[in-house]
């Protein structure tokens, strides 16, 4: 397994380098990343739990380490994190089913061609 704390620190350092080379890119990301907090409809913990589920579905290790730390900081329990991850697992399985249906559709189309 990874040393997630070291990886997060190294990653944030590299992202800082990107920010120096392309400040507009980092500023745009920060605007997107903080947009949800301004509405106040979801609390920080809920946003972080969603972020963890999305991190799993997008297979983003950087997202996993950053949002794991943030989820804990915002009071997420292991049980809440596990439940959010369960949603990610279900969605990935659901997506596989949807794309399996697409494969069958493509096979049918090719058989008719």
VMD Tcl script that draws the C-alpha trace (Angstrom):
set ca {
  {0.00 0.00 0.00}
  {0.95 3.61 -0.43}
  {2.25 5.95 2.23}
  {-0.81 8.14 1.73}
  {0.39 11.02 3.92}
  {3.74 11.28 2.14}
  {2.03 10.91 -1.25}
  {-0.42 13.72 -0.37}
  {2.42 16.02 0.67}
  {4.41 15.28 -2.49}
  {1.32 15.67 -4.67}
  {0.41 19.03 -3.16}
  {3.98 20.17 -3.74}
  {3.77 19.23 -7.42}
  {0.37 20.90 -7.73}
  {1.99 24.02 -6.26}
  {4.56 23.82 -9.07}
  {1.74 23.63 -11.62}
  {0.19 26.68 -9.95}
  {3.40 28.64 -10.47}
  {3.69 27.54 -14.10}
  {0.00 27.99 -14.91}
  {-1.70 30.07 -12.22}
  {-4.95 30.38 -14.17}
  {-5.34 26.61 -14.31}
  {-4.97 26.26 -10.55}
  {-7.22 29.27 -9.90}
  {-9.91 27.74 -12.12}
  {-9.67 24.44 -10.29}
  {-9.90 26.19 -6.92}
  {-12.99 28.10 -8.09}
  {-14.70 24.86 -9.13}
  {-13.59 23.07 -5.99}
  {-14.93 25.70 -3.62}
  {-18.14 26.56 -5.50}
  {-20.27 24.09 -3.55}
  {-19.35 25.49 -0.16}
  {-20.83 28.85 -1.08}
  {-24.38 27.51 -1.46}
  {-24.49 26.03 2.02}
  {-26.88 23.25 0.97}
  {-24.47 20.46 1.96}
  {-22.13 20.51 4.89}
  {-18.39 19.98 4.46}
  {-18.49 16.39 5.73}
  {-21.17 15.40 3.21}
  {-19.25 17.04 0.36}
  {-16.12 15.12 1.39}
  {-18.01 11.82 1.54}
  {-19.32 12.46 -1.97}
  {-15.79 13.37 -3.07}
  {-14.48 10.05 -1.75}
  {-17.13 8.10 -3.64}
  {-16.34 10.01 -6.82}
  {-12.61 9.52 -6.24}
  {-13.20 5.77 -6.24}
  {-15.32 5.84 -9.39}
  {-12.75 7.99 -11.22}
  {-9.80 6.00 -9.80}
  {-7.97 9.11 -8.61}
  {-5.35 8.34 -5.94}
  {-4.66 12.01 -5.42}
  {-8.35 12.65 -4.81}
  {-8.47 9.72 -2.39}
  {-5.64 11.01 -0.20}
  {-6.73 14.66 -0.21}
  {-10.39 13.91 0.49}
  {-9.66 11.17 3.05}
  {-7.80 13.71 5.14}
  {-10.54 16.31 4.61}
  {-13.34 13.85 5.45}
  {-11.67 12.97 8.75}
  {-11.00 16.65 9.49}
  {-14.70 17.36 8.94}
  {-15.79 14.61 11.34}
  {-16.57 11.70 9.03}
  {-16.58 8.35 10.81}
  {-15.17 5.13 9.37}
  {-18.73 3.87 9.07}
  {-19.85 6.92 7.09}
  {-16.83 6.61 4.81}
  {-17.55 2.91 4.28}
  {-21.18 3.70 3.40}
  {-20.09 6.33 0.87}
  {-17.68 3.80 -0.63}
  {-20.54 1.30 -0.84}
  {-22.39 3.80 -3.01}
  {-19.32 4.03 -5.26}
  {-19.16 0.24 -5.56}
  {-22.86 0.08 -6.44}
  {-22.50 2.81 -9.06}
  {-19.53 1.12 -10.66}
  {-21.51 -2.12 -10.82}
  {-24.47 -0.21 -12.21}
  {-22.30 1.43 -14.84}
  {-20.96 -1.98 -15.83}
  {-24.54 -3.20 -16.28}
  {-25.46 -0.16 -18.38}
  {-22.40 -0.59 -20.59}
  {-23.09 -4.32 -20.83}
  {-26.48 -3.40 -22.29}
  {-24.68 -1.11 -24.74}
  {-22.45 -4.02 -25.79}
  {-25.50 -6.19 -26.48}
  {-27.01 -3.32 -28.48}
  {-23.80 -2.96 -30.51}
  {-23.66 -6.72 -31.11}
  {-27.27 -6.65 -32.39}
  {-26.50 -3.72 -34.68}
  {-23.45 -5.48 -36.11}
  {-25.41 -8.69 -36.67}
  {-27.96 -6.73 -38.74}
  {-25.28 -4.92 -40.77}
}
mol new
graphics top color blue
foreach p $ca { graphics top sphere $p radius 0.5 }
foreach p [lrange $ca 0 end-1] q [lrange $ca 1 end] { graphics top cylinder $p $q radius 0.2 }
display resetview
